[in-house]
Amino acid sequence: MNTAVMEKPAKVAKNGVDVPTLLATIGAVKDMPAAAKFQFRARGEWVSGTHSRATVNGFFGAGEEQGRAQDFVIEGDHPAVVCGADRAPTPVEYLLSALAACLTAGVGNIASVRQIDLTSVETTVEGDIDMQGILGLNDEVRNGYEGIRATVKIKGDAPVEQLEKVVRQSIARSAVFDMLTNGTVVDVTIDA
Amino acid sequence: MNTAVMEKPAKVAKNGVDVPTLLATIGAVKDMPAAAKFQFRARGEWVSGTHSRATVNGFFGAGEEQGRAQDFVIEGDHPAVVCGADRAPTPVEYLLSALAACLTAGVGNIASVRQIDLTSVETTVEGDIDMQGILGLNDEVRNGYEGIRATVKIKGDAPVEQLEKVVRQSIARSAVFDMLTNGTVVDVTIDA
């Protein structure tokens, strides 16, 4: 009897994910939980009207300060119909895009670890908001979305049930889904 | 007695905000609450690994479909230290930026309606996240931020107390602050 047949095949890179390194990273964090402590940051500045510009770069993670080769710039504005200059997406559109990006990244990683070749992943997200809240016209109307609906369309070389499980696992491990559905503490300091 | 002295001075445009039009818009929505119903959308597609690209354009609002002259493109990725390609901000950095943009846009509008000239608004936001949650290593650790801290630094031609009140009102009417602190319903449909 050949012992080789008893071993699971080594997992290989898939879908642009370096699976062996990802699994090694997860193993390293398991052995040293302090490495899992991350802090992300954004620095925003007002430009004009409702137009602002945020810069994202350094963060803390894996035990030390991390930098990127260049800043990421994220501009926000309000649309013209609510008197903005419409120079950039609204903050609430960034929220929908963050959810799409988080679920999609999770699908990319999870499918790859499960050695499924992905063909495509399309995530559409929409949110309904009643501006009476923001505009201060009705105290019974909340400021944020009354509800968000997302559809994740996934195609790949695995049975439908396995593809569905990949998406379910991505939802179960999504940072943005967690914060949107469960909320999180936000402390604001005002420096005037 | 001259009746003119009894009238409040007409509010004028400030800080790039067309205040008369903004107030007229709020008045119009007050008279027709159905105009306050908005729906925003994002369409995301997987690119490779944890890299995705979302497109934002049309939305429903003010009683009809609204479009922009061009799409806004929002790319997301994971950083290299967690095996991403680091081609774009992480989804959780978009969340921080959305909060900064939302608070800043609110400050822009509210200060202008109050006829305060703004000099600068700087909003820094940071969030602490323990990756043991996302990585599935510890069920007692949540996926999202354990907490978010923001600092809004505001300068303008008004007493400190008035500037502080502008920021407090912006927080009280922020869609993103509301959703992050109170949560919102998210329904996900899987199409495999």
Interface residues (C-beta under 8 A of the other chain):
Chain A: N15 G16 V17 D18 T21 L22 T25 I26 V29 K30 P33 A36 K37 F38 Q39 F40 R41 A42 R43 G44 E45 W46 S48 G49 T50 H51 S52 A54 V56 F59 G61 A62 Q66 R68 F72 I74 E75 G76 D77 H78 P79 V81 V82 C83 G84 A85 D86 A88 P89 T90 P91 V92 E93 Y94 L95 L96 S97 A98 L99 A100 A101 C102 L103 T104 A105 V107 G108 N109 S112 L118 S120 V121 E122 T123 T124 V125 E126 G127 D128 I129 D130 M131 Q132 G133 I134 L135 G136 L137 N138 V141 R142 N143 G144 Y145 E146 G147 I148 R149 A150 T151 V152 K153 I154 K155 V160 E161 L163 E164 V167 R168 I171 R173 S174 A175 V176 F177 D178 M179 L180 T181 N182 G183 T184 V185 V186 D187 V188 T189 I190 D191 A192
Chain B: N15 G16 V17 D18 T21 L22 T25 I26 V29 K30 P33 A36 K37 F38 Q39 F40 R41 A42 R43 G44 E45 W46 S48 G49 T50 H51 S52 A54 V56 F59 G61 A62 Q66 R68 F72 I74 E75 G76 D77 H78 P79 V81 V82 C83 G84 A85 D86 A88 P89 T90 P91 V92 E93 Y94 L95 L96 S97 A98 L99 A100 A101 C102 L103 T104 A105 V107 G108 N109 S112 L118 S120 V121 E122 T123 T124 V125 E126 G127 D128 I129 D130 M131 Q132 G133 I134 L135 G136 L137 N138 V141 R142 N143 G144 Y145 E146 G147 I148 R149 A150 T151 V152 K153 I154 K155 V160 E161 L163 E164 V167 R168 I171 R173 S174 A175 V176 F177 D178 M179 L180 T181 N182 G183 T184 V185 V186 D187 V188 T189 I190 D191 A192
